[in-house]
Amino acid sequence: MANVTKIIVFLLLGVGAVHAQDSSDKLKKEQQRLESKIANTKMLLKKTQSNKDASFNELQVIENQIYYRSQLLKNYDNQIRGAELKVEQKTEQIEAYGEKIERLKAQYKKLILYAYKNRNKYGRMMFIFAAKSYHEAIKRNNYLKRVAEIQENQFIAIAQHQELIQEEIKQIDEEKQRKLAVVADKKKERAAIEEDRKRQEAIYREFKEEEDAILAKLKKEERDREVLRQRIAAAIQREIAEAEARRKAAEAKNAAKNTASTSTKSTTTTKATPSFEATKESAALSANFEGNRGKLPWPVEKGTVTEKFGKNPHPTLKNVTTNNRGIDISAPKNAQVRAVFEGEVTSVLNIPGAGKVVIIKHGDYRTVYSNLQDTYVTVGQKVSTKKVIGSLLSKKDQSISVAHFEIHKVVGSNVTCLNPSLWVHQ
């Protein structure tokens, strides 16, 4: 019975707290993720402080940092509200336990009084022997045993509830301390956001004074991007054409073998059957790549996305947008670039304005890594996930480098650009 009482008490306490604990854990994990992203942006901005000339990438890094800090403040608010709710719930539980203890004490008092009145063994025996039948005497004896068990269990329950109340009080105090720590961090983040905004405004003013030069530079960058798009598209189409040529050559070879076999064995008819081994391998790799959607590692170890997939408004020029077929990731100067998934290198290109480019095949998918200064792989080489394939290009007046990353899906001769942000782990 004592064990049953313990289980009931545990369930009364635990069930209500499970959901709150899960929510609290999720908030703390989200806090850690945001703090990691802020650490990346702070690291990048620290490197740019030594530069006299600000860059658009720096401006976007500041924008990202402000966003992450704002999200962290929201996270803190949710944690504080969760802590306050938890304190309220625990206070209500303590009050409820107090009422239960009072009821248990009253019941226990009655049981003690009854036990005192029937404390001698002769009284117990007389109570049993006063029964009118044997069965009634058995019932009376069992009743007395039951009363003794209830007495013992009531005493255990009171002691356990008292211990639980003490533990709840301790937890409330710890929760209050955590809440105070979060409030302190929240104040720091608000001050940091204000500093970021001041720096952002200063850079905006610098760029406003140079709009004509910026517009000219933007047009040149757009021309370079168009060259990059054309060279990447041509490389993928060339690869598709070569693969189709190899397939047809294999079919012709098989057909020739079957024709020769038919002429030597006129009684046997054999149908030409091309080899599907490569197709099966490619299909498996495609399936594995698709299965890792949203879980792929980043092409650089540390960095932040400074230009998203698709149309992006210019940070300082009104009504001016850029169209990105991938994502741009600002990273430390000359950072190492990694393959996001296992596959085979199909192209290594050298493109003016975009540095070197590596294309890796993953079944029906292609990942493209641009703006490389050095490459460490060759065409036909098999690479594993996170294999370093090159280093990023750097400019003399910049303290950070930018990785351009694309994902394409190939179906027949059709090539579709995909949003890499939906594929890499966030």
N, C-alpha and C positions, 0 to 999 in steps of 0.2 A: 504493500500500500504506500509505503514511504516513497518508493521509486515512481509510482503513478503520480503522486502529489508533485514531485519534482518536475516531471514531464509536463504536467498541466501548467505549472507556474512558468516554465520555460517558454511554452507555446504562447501564453498570454503576453509575455514580454516580447518575444522574438518576432511574431508574425507582423505586428505593426511597424517594426523597425526595418524589416528587410527592404521594402520599397524605398524608404528614405535613404538607406545606406547605398543602394544601387544608384540612386540619383546623385548622391554626394560623390560617389566614386567616378561617375561619368563627368561631373563638373571638374573634378580634380585632374582627370586625364586630359580634358579639353584645355584646362589651365596650363598643363605641362606642354601641350602641343603649341599653344600660342606663345608661351615663354620661349620655346625653342625657335620659333619663327622670328620673334623679336630679337633674339640673340643673333640670328643670321643678319637681319637688316642693320642692327647696331654695328656688327663687325664690318659690313660693307661700307657704311657711312663713315666709320672711323678711318677707313683707308682713303676715303675721298677728301678728308679734311685737309690733307697736305697739298691738294691741288688748288691752283689759283682759279682755274676755269671750272665752273660747274657744268654738269651734263644732264641731258634729259633722263638718263638712267638713274642718276642720283635723285632727281626730282621724283621719279616713280618709286624709288626705294623708300624715300621719305613718306610718300603717299601710302605705301604698303605698311610702313611702320605705324603710321597714325591709325590705319584701319585695324591692324593687329592689337594695338594698345586699346582702341575703343572696344573691340571684341572682348579683350581681357577685362575691361571695366564692367562690361555686361556680365561676364562670368563671375566676377567678384560680387556683383549685385545679387545674382542668383544664389551664390554660396551664402551670402549674408541672410537673404530671405529664408533659405533652407535651414540655416543655423537657428534663426529666430523661431521658425515653425517647430524645429526639433526641440528647442528649449520649452516652448509652450506645451508640446505634446508630453514631454517628460514631466513637466510641472503638474499637468493634469493626471498623469499616471501616478505620481507621488501622492497627490490628493486622494485618488481612488484607492491606492494601497493603504493609506492612512484610515480611510473609512472601513476597508476590509479588515484591517487589524482590530479596529474597535469592535466590529461585529464578532470576529473570532475570539477576542478576549471575553466578550459577554457570553458567548457559547461555552467557552472554556471554563468560565466561572461557574456556570450552571452544572457542567459536567463534574467539576471538582467538588462542588457542593453535594451533588448526588453521590459521588464516590465516597465522600466523607460519611454521609449518612449510612452508606452500605459498605463500610470499610472492613468490618470483621467477618471472618470466614463463616461464623455461625449465622449471621444475617444473610449471607449469600446462600448458605445451605438451606435456611428456612424459606428463602424466596423460591428456591428450586423445588423443595419438598412440598411447598404449599400448592403445587400444581395439582389439578384434578385428574390428570392422566400422565402416562409415561411420555407421550408425544409432546404434551404441553411442557413437561419438565425439560425435555431436550431443547425445545424452543427457548425457554427461559435461560438455560445455560448458554446457548448460542448468542442470545441477546446480550447477556453480561459480557461475553467475550468481544462482541461487536462494539459495545460501549467503551471497553478498555482500548480497543484499536482506534476508535474515533478520538479518544482522549490523546493518545500518543500522536496521531496524525495532526490534530489541531495544534499541538505544541510545536511540531516540526514546521507546520505551515506558518505559524507566527514568527518563528525564528528565521525562516527563509525570506519572508516578506520584509522583515527588518533589515536583513543583509542586502536585499535587492534595492531597498530605498536608499541605503548608504551608497551603493554602487551607482544608482541613478543620479544622486546628488553630485558624486565625483565626476560623472560624465558631463553633466550640465556645466560644471565649472570649467572642464577642459574645452567644451564647445564654446563657451564664452571667451576663453583665451584665444582660441583659433579665430573667432569672429573679430576680436580686437586686432589681431595680426593682419587679417585681410583688409580691414578698414585702413590700417596704416599703409599697406601696399597700394591701396586704391588711391590715396592721396598722392603718393609718389608718381603713379601712372598719369594722373591728371596734370601734374606739373610737367612731366616728360612730354605729354601731348602738346602742351602750350609751347614748349621749347622747339618741338618739331615743326609746329605751325609757323613760328617766327623764322626758322631757317628756310622753310618752304616759301614764305612770302619774299624773303630776300632774293632767292633764286629766281622767282617769278619776275621781280623788278629788273634783274639783270637781263633776262631773256626778252622782256618787253622792249628794251632799248635796242635790241638787235634782230627785230622781226624780219627784215629784208634778207639778212645773211642767213637766218634760220630757214626761211622759205626756200632759198636757193639750195641750201644743204639738203633739205628734205626732198627736193626734186631729184637731186643726184642719188640720194639713198634709195628712192623709189625706182630709179632706172637700174641701179645695182640689184635691187630685189627682183625686178622683172627678169634680168639676166639669170639670176639664181633659179627662179621658177622654171624658166625655159631649159636650163641645163639639167636640172633634176628630172623634169618631165621627159626630156630626151634620153637620159640615162636609164630611166625605168622602162621606157618604150623599147629601147635597144635591148635591154635584158629580156623583155617579154618576147621580142622577135627572135632572139637567139634561143630561148627556151622552146619556142614553137618549131624552129628549124631543127633542133635536136630531136624533138618528138617525132617530126615527120621522117627524119633520117632513120630513127629507130624503127618506125613502122615499115619503112621501105626495106630495111635490112631483114626484118622478120618475115615480110611478105616474100622476099627473095629466097629465104631459107625454106619456107613452106612450099614454094613452087618447085624448088629442087627436090624436096622430099616427095612431092606428089609424082614427079616424073620417074623417080626410082622405085616408088612403091605405088603402082597404078591401082592396086586394090584398096589402098588406104587414102581417105580424104581428110586433110587436116585444114582447119580454119585458121587464118592468120590471127594471132593474139599478141598485141603489143605488151611490153612490160609495164606494170603499174607500180613497181616498187617505189620509184621516186614520188609518184603521186600520193601514195599512202604516207610516206614520210612527211611530205609537205602538208598533207591534211592534218596529221597529228601535231605538227608544229603550230599550224594555224589555230587548232583547237586549244593548245596549251597557251598560246598568246592571248586568245580571246578569254580564256578562263582566268587570266591575270589582269583583266580590265579593272582599273582602280587600285591595283596593287603593285604596279611596276615601279622600280626604283627610279629616282631622278637621274638624268644624264650627267649631273654634277653632284658632288657630295654635299656642298653647301651653296645656297643661293636663294633668290626670290624672283618670282615672275614679274618682269617689268613691262612686258607687252603681251596681252592675251591673244587667243585665237580669234580670227575674224576682224571686224571693223573696230578700230580704236580711235577715240577722239584725241587730237594732239593736245598735250598738256598746257600749251600756252597760246596756240593759234586757233582762233575761233573758226568754226565751220570747216575745219581741215581734219580729215581722217586718214588713217593708214589701214591697209588690209593685210592681215597676217595669216599665212597658210599654216602656221605652227604657233609656237610660243617662244618668247625671248626670255632667257633667264640670266639675270645679273649674278655674277659669281666672282670670287677672288681672282686677281690678275693671274693669267696663265694657268688657270685651274685645269685639272685633269678631267677629260670627258670619258664617260663609261657607256658601254652597251647596256640598254635597259632590259635586254632579253637575249637568250641564246639564239644564234642564227649564223648566216654565212654572209661575208662581205661581198657585195656584188659590184660596187663602184667606189673608186677613190678619185675625186675630181679636184682640180685647182681652178677656182673661179675668181677673176678679178673683182675686188670689192667685197667678196664673201669669204676670202681665205680658201682653205681646203674643205672638202665635203666628203663624208663617208656615208654610204648607204648600205644597210644591213637587211637581209631578207629573212623573214620569219614565216615561212609558208606563204600564205596569201597577203601577208602584211610586210610593209617596209618601214624602217625607222631611218630618219635622215638627221645627220649631225653636221651643222654648218658653223662657219666662222672659226675654223681650226687653224692654228699656226703650224703644228706638226701632227703627223699621223703615224701610228705605230702598227698598222695592219695593212695587208695587201689583199687584192681581189682573189676570191676563192677561199680565203682563210675562214675557218670555223671559229666563232667566238662564244664565250660563255657569258652569263649574266654578270654585270658589273666589271667585265673585262675592260681595262683602260685602252682606248683606241686612239687617243690623241690629246693634245693640249690646246687651250683656247688662244686665239689671236689677241694681242694687246696693242693699244695705241699709246703713243708717247705721252699724250696729255691726259691719259685716263689711268686711274688706279684700280679699276675693276674691268673685267672682261665680260662679254655677253655671248652666251651659247644660244644658237637658233636650233630648235628641235621640232621635227615634223613626224607625223605618222600617216602613212597612206595604206589604203586597202586596194588590192589588185584583183579584179574579177574579169577574166578574159583579157581584153585590151583596154578595159575601162579602169581608170585610176581615180579614187576618191580620197580627198584630204579629210582627216579626222581631227577632232579637237584633242590634243595631247593631255590637256588638264583633266579629261575624263578617264584617262588611262594610268597616269602616274599617281602614286600614293600621296594623299594630301595630309 
